[in-house]
Amino acid sequence: MSFVRIKMYIRIVFVLVATVSYCHGYICDAILVKLPQGTIDGITSISGNGKEYYSFQEIPYAAPPIDKLRFKEPQPPTPWTDIRETCINKKVCMQKNESALTHVPSDMTISEDCLYLNVYTPQKPGTSEQPLPVLFYIHGGGFFYGSGARQYHEPKYFMDYDVVVVTFNYRLGPFGFLTTADDVIPGNLGLKDQLYALKWTVENINLFGGDADKITVVGESAGATSAGFMQLSKRTEGLARAYILQSGSPVSPFAYQDAPREYAFKMGKLLDSNFNSNDSVALLNLLMDTPAEKIQAAPIQNVGHTINPIGALAIWLPVIEDPTFPNSFITEPMVDSLLSGNYNKVPLMTGTTSEEAVYFLQYLTNEQLAYFQNMLDSNLNLTVHPRLNINPEQLSQAAKEYKEVYTKTNFSDDAAAYIKYIGEDVFSTPNIHHAALVSKKAPVYFYEFSYRGQMGVQDLPVFPGANNVGHTEDLHYLFGGIEGVSEPLSQFPDEDRQTMKKMLTLWTNFVKTLNPTPVKDELLNNVSWPMMKCGEPLNFLSINRTLVPLVNPKYYTKVKQVLDKYVKPPYYVY
């Protein structure tokens, strides 16, 4: 064995031992970064290809939203004097573990004190190398569960592609999205946490080798919806140069709550049966005196449009705020913003999996599935979400035409059509519409992820006539962790590993150059991903065993013919 190989072997052993120490003893590696609030100490980690990178976990980006700061907008973190160890994730924001589709790992703690972010960089802090582009990732979870912690989203595969990755927690459920729709309990606290984390990144990422002028905001599911709200908000202007929305858009009918005071005061009544006030301050006082666990456990019922089993999952969602409030984040109907051009006109990459719904249907029994199908068959008008704003006298005809896009028979007799309808209603149709409207003003790249491999979610239900690549599948070809792929890549077929390389290359190409295929690349089948142009045909890239440019994804053009005929302003969703 050569001397060089011996040195490399010793270094790898040292890093592995350090990693074991980190896992069990929380010993950092004296990788120091001096922030404005104080000095932090990180840890050396190993990338997917065996290279060193540097991790800094649970950096406070805001003050703990506890005590007097509960239900308040985020505030600056408190400075510290001793070196703060940032080499492990321990906290997730308040959530019901029993109802979370991804359970909290046993080595983590559910806490109100949770506003922390993580920075992962292939460039050792303090060196004078060229700053790297930044992937700022917002986790999903329906706004009621999940985390940006390393246990959920392990960034080691991105580290081989010369980008800096930032992940973080934001307040969830009632703690992030309960509002009295006034200035007593402000709206969109969870979104404002995200904005605070983004501003922290802009101000500090240079200390980790990142380029503050080259930040791409990326999100999946509720994280994509959040990224889309950022794109619509004037408060993010100039902070990000691009967005990637994976399976989520703020123009989804299920992306916001339109009766926030109703839910807020329902919470008060559940916490105290004697609470009968309609006063915002009285409700705030009650909430401040109630333990966080009791608030989290309150059995709030969704009284909205719950006929779609996917959309029925979430209650505490973003809201449209009064524009006169100084820190309002979203102030007008979402589709109206896109139509008027009142949004951040920067490059966008977005898309969905080929059959979003099958992921969620694994949680339904056959009897529950039949219940939802029969409900639509017995009341056709429920096919169209009321937030689409259709005249009551036209609703029956609109619903009939909408349903016939998917089937001429009953949903109970055509399971594949039902699967397509509920997945497109929540995800694909809004995502495509969002992309088509943005394409009037900025470059847009749309994809459909349809690769079915062993890295993906296993044991999903199979419905003849429907695809089997469900929600979250794309994450498994980007991240490690429990929201990605946890096992060593050597356990998977070469085709899976090649698909991961393709996905990471496309995503990081966009982060680095604003074009997912800037040059011909044999790995990417020498394909040039065509931009989506407003109007038809709508270009998109099919990501499967090969990469194929196609036109007119899903049933969007047929749905659009129906909705454009009946939906009236103001245009909130699509």
Phi, psi and omega in degrees: 000130181290161179300320180298317180293324178297316179299317180296318180298315180298319182294319179297317178299317180300316182293321179295319178296318178298323180293320177298317178299318180299318183294324189251329183244359178057043179266122179274177190251015183058038169265095192263141173226129180264107177269166176302330182273342183155175183269140177240156181237125182252199185219148175275133181234175182241130183284178178300328180263012175086015178266155176284142166217177192235130187242136175228113190239144182058054169276126178292120175258351177207164177293149176304127182278061183239170178053237184291346180266358174298136181062025174247159176293152186301146181238161182299148178290153178283131179297158177229157183255316177287160174294128183264124178283126180232063185238011178201149173264130180234342190238141169238156180287161183308131179196157177273109183297326183290337180253358178287133178289339170240114185286149179293130179300151185293341181268012181240160184240133175278126188207150169292329179280090191217006186275081182230153175231167182233140176238130178236127185219136175281353182254124182296124180304141180097347176279165184253030180287169179298129179300146184258150174299158189238132173255109182260108192256129177253121184286157176267193180128026174063017183067011180230356175206173177106179182194157172268009184296158180300326179300331180271313187231092179277120188270010193299333180285328176294334187293345177272005185238019172058051170226153172266137181245133175240129174232163185194167172261153170217155184298141187240168174054217182297331181290334180255341190220008168282135179210147174271008178060030174215199182267009179279304169242099185298158178276161170060038180300323178296319177293324179290329170299315180299317178298319179298319178294322178294317178296320176302317181297315178302319185281336191236349191293339177298333180290346180249012180086013180262155180260111183295343179271359183229057179259127173249124178275124184236141176206158177233138179060238177299332175293323176291319176301317178297315178300322177294320175298322175299319180297328181278342188270132176291343181286350177256005185303128178083356183272331180231143181261355178194167180224146170233119181248110180257108174059055177177144178206147177289353177266008173293141176300345184252019187263352182212162177253136182249007175225058188295324179295325179301313180291322181300314182281337169298321177300314179303317181294323179291326181284330181212109184298341178271359181279114181235010183284154171246021182265127184298319181295320178297320178294315179302317180299319178297315181295323180292332181269001184256134177303144182303321183296326179289321176298314182297325185276351183303128186279066177295134178258138177285116181257011180271208181279097189253015185287336175270116186296341176282308182293338182286349186291324189254138178245310183276106189226168175302159180228163170270125187261162175294122183293346179280346177287139190295329184249021180302138186259314177237124189233002179210162179306140192293313180293324176302320178300316180291322179293323183276349184080015182271066181204176181278109187273075180236164182304145183227134168240130184207162179174186182219171168279169187282343177208076187308320193293332188297333177298317184283331184286349175294342182266359180255141170284166177300324180292319179294319178299315179297324178301312181294320178297314182293326178300318178291319180296326183273344178219088187302327184299337180291346179299331183255124180294134181300337178290351176286349169063067178248139179304134182305323182288345179255357189297315183298316180292319178298317180296320179299313181292323179296313181297322183290347170299326186259324182200146175265357179246198178278149175297327179293340178260357185219078185299322181298318179296321179296317180300315180296316182300309186291327178289320180286327180299321182272321191244294195295310182300311177299319180298316181293319181295317176305311181297316182298320180290319179294329183296347174291335190237343187210160176296136180226134175238124181246143180226161166230120180270115185230019179278128178251110181226178181286342176288337186284183178294128184263164173061032174284151178296148180250129178237112180306130180096346177251154176287170182234022177254104191262183178308140180077354183301322183296329181299330183291345179252016177232314186247161161266193179087180185288346173261006178230229178244122187269331186279159175303141183296336180298342180281352187252155179300155179301325180297323175297314182295324177293322177296320176299316179299320179296313181298312180297323179293314180298314184295313183285332171302316180294318179299323185274324189236354185068016177218120183291340177227071184291334178221162174296135184218122182300323177303323182266025178060024181055030182272143168256116181288114183285142176290148173285131178250140180299133186102184182250152356284153179265113182287144171206167179250125173274119179257102180223215177299329170235166178258122187229121173290130179227181178228153174057076182291147174053211180260019190304313185296324178288319177298319181299321178300323179285307186295320181295337179283330191242331184289135181241158180289160359289149185264101180273308190223179181212000000 
